[in-house]
Amino acid sequence: PAVLSGGLAAGLAEVLADMARLWWCSTAVLPLVCLVLWGFVSFAGAFNTLHFFRQSYPSVAPSDAPAPVYKTYYITQQIDHFGFDLDLTFKQRYLLSDFHWAKNGGPILFYTGNEGDITWFCNNTGFMWEVAEELKAMLVFAEHRYYGESLPFGEESYMDSKRLNYLTSEQALADFAVLIRSLKESIAGAQDSPVIAIGGSYGGMLAAWFRMKYPDVVVGALAASAPIWQFEDLVPCNRFYTVVTNDFRKHSPNCTKSIQNSWDAINRLSSTDEGLSWLSTAFHLCSLLKRMEDAEMLKSWLSETWVNLAMVDYPYPADFLQPLPAWPIQAVCNSLQDPVLSDKELLTGIFKAANVYYNYTGEAQCLNISQTATVNLGDLGWSYQACTEMVMPMCTDGVNDMFEPQHWDIDLYSEECFKQWGVRPRPSWITSVYGGKNISSHSNILFSNGGLDPWSSGGVNYNISDTLVAVVIPEGAHHLDLRYSDTHDPPSVRQARGTEVQYMKQWIEKFRSGH
């Protein structure tokens, strides 16, 4: 499984991440893609000694936006919240801004960090910065354990399954709950502040689950692009890749047909040494393809490329995963208009299409098929999570989608996980602990999903109750609503943000009326 995140120390991180990606890409298991979104701080009250900080400046706010400031803090957390035998702790990083906060009970918007460096998610979640003034809210961005700087065992955190045993969504939610309690106890005026959880992708799943498991801690949650139903058989396993295909088909049926025909073209060329050499040169690869197994890596890399393009098909230039033009799928499909070309001509077009994603700036000297997204994403940690509790069945049939046929094989998946990590997945655990589709007893959760986002296939796309509400954004890609607003935003995302703010105001008002 590939992902969005990163954060081990240099050297060790690169080696381990490359090992993880090489392993996953070379297996027969269908590669899963990751889930992949500012004011000076001063307090009347003091933090206790568990908190330390330094001041930082976000770098990706629009040029016409003010340059806000946040501070970076660290809180001491238990490595194991649910046992009493292991009394070890680690430093969890979080970012905080109270520039617009109404200090006597003003709300707290709490970002439930996902699989990556928290500063990256902070800088890509402009929605929170934009609504902070209107809601007079404090902003907190909490880093997920085992990512970024929040490493329970330092550089040894990924050394073995014994150390990784505490990398679970349940432990991460407990971290968030402990952090919020500490903030309320240590910041003057925050004791009666209503807290709203906000997250995108895996972070959106955590936001929803946070509200479900800790309704006394957060009064509501905005779960953007959160595939909480992409487990067991809650949704068909082929739906994810069908959405990806439809995104490309909207621009041109010839585009999807060209991609569909490219797999056999690669197979034919990779059957000879001459063909492998040609593929290496044609795709400007950093490392030569030397055997057919390497060609499987090339195909896996291309598959993830098309998926990532569907996730970030934004209406304006953006660099969430890579620097890209507006509506990047349209730019990609311009090179894929004739699906009946010869193998080499067809794959030359495939290279041009992939080059839009990997080298839009023209700065890349060669293309590295061991990497598909920003280094801010922690693919190593996510591969472990996907091998334990985050088991999301996916499959393709080559008929309703543009990918090579591949069925979901949990036995093979389990064997590969055991080879890599020495653990076996528990496919039914997430539905057991969080309820699957039986969540109607919960309340105050907004599930926003974009019609262009393949992760919407495992999301909540209809209202479950008056307080479990779906916000559908037909022209939206991956958590577009959490990004900074832009003049090119489609009307549906503007309306979605307005709806989200209105619900937040209702939750805040209801909380205050009960106090």
C-alpha positions, 0 to 999 in steps of 0.5 A: 500500500502506498500512502500520504506521509513521512518523517523518519530521520534522514538515512534510516527513513530513506532506506526503510521507505525504499525497502517498503515500496520495493516490497509492496510493488513487487508482490502480486497484491494489488497496490493500495494507495494511501489515504490521502490536507497561523497567528502568534500564540500567547496565553494568560495561563501557562503550560505545564512542563510536559509542553515545549514549543518553537515558532514556525511559519507556514509556507503554502498559504495563497499569496494574497492571504496574511502570513499567520504564525503557529507554535510547535509544542510537544506533550509527553504521551504513554506509548501504551494507553491500554495496558499498565505493564509498559510504563514508557512515554514519548513526545507527541508533536502538535501545532497551535495557533490562538490568533483569532481565539476568543479566550473565554470559551472560544471553540477549538478546531482540532485536526486529527493528524494522519499518516505523515508530517503534521506540518504538511497537513497543517499547511494544506488545510486552509479551510481551518485557517480561513474559518478560524476568524469567523468562529473565533477558534483556536487551531490545533494540529496533532501529529499521529504517533509514529509519523513526523517527529512523534516517534515512540522509540525514536529511530528504532520505532520501525525496527520490528513488530514489537516496537510497532505494536502500538501503531494503531488508530485506537492508540492515536485517538487516545493520544488526541483525547489526552492532548485535549484534556491537557490543553483544557487544563493548562490554557486559561479560558479553554476549560469550557471550549467546545472542540470540533475534530477535523480531518481528511482521508485517514485523518477524516476517518480518525475524526469520525471515529474520535467523535464516536469513541470520545463524544465527551471530548469533541462535540462534532466532527468533519470527516472529509474524504473518509473511507470508513466503509472501505472494509470487509464487504461493506462496499464492492472491492472494485468500486475504487478503481471504477471511480478512477477510470470514470474520472479519465473517461469523462475527459476522453474514452480514448484516454481510458482505452489507451491506458487499458491497452498499455498493460499488454504493450508493457508485457510484450516489450518486457519479454525481451532484454531489448524491450526492457532497455527501450522501456527504461530509456523511453520512460527516462527511468533513474534505474534500468529495468533488467527483468520482467519483475522490474516491469511489474514495478513499472506497471504498479508505479503507473497504476498509482500514478493514475490513482493519484491524479484522480485524487488531486484533480483540482480545478487550479494548479496545486502541489499537494502530492506533486506540482500539477496544472489545473485539472491535471487529468485533462492535461494527461489525456491530451497525450492519450487520444489514439489507443490503437497505436503501435506498442512503442508509440502508445507507451511514448504517449503513456510516458508523456502523460506520466511526465505531467504528474512527475515532471510538470516543472521540467526539473526532474532529470529522471523518473524514480518508480519507487516513489509516487507522492511527496516524501511528507507521506509515511508509506512505511508506517502505512504499510504496517497499518495496512497489514494489521487493522487498516485492511481495505479490500480492492480489486479490478476486473479490466472491464469496468475499469482501465486496470489489469484484472486482479482479484482480492486475495486475503490469504496472499495478502496475509502471507506478504504481510507476514513476510514483511512485518511478522504480523497478520492482518485482522480484516474484521477488526475495524468494523468490530471496533467502530461499527461498520455501517451500524453507526446510527446511534452516533451524532454530529458527524459530517461526511464530505466526499468529492465525486471525483475522489476514488476514496468516495467509494468507501465513504458515507455518501447519504444521510444516515440521520439528521446529525450524521450528514453527507456533504457531496461535492460532485466536482470535488477531488480528495478533500477539496473542501479542506484546502484553501478557497480559490477563485476557480473553486466549483460552486459545489465546494463553496456550498459545501464549506458553507454547510460545514460552517453552519453545522459547526456553529450549531454544535458550538451553540448547542454545547454552550446552551448546555453549560 
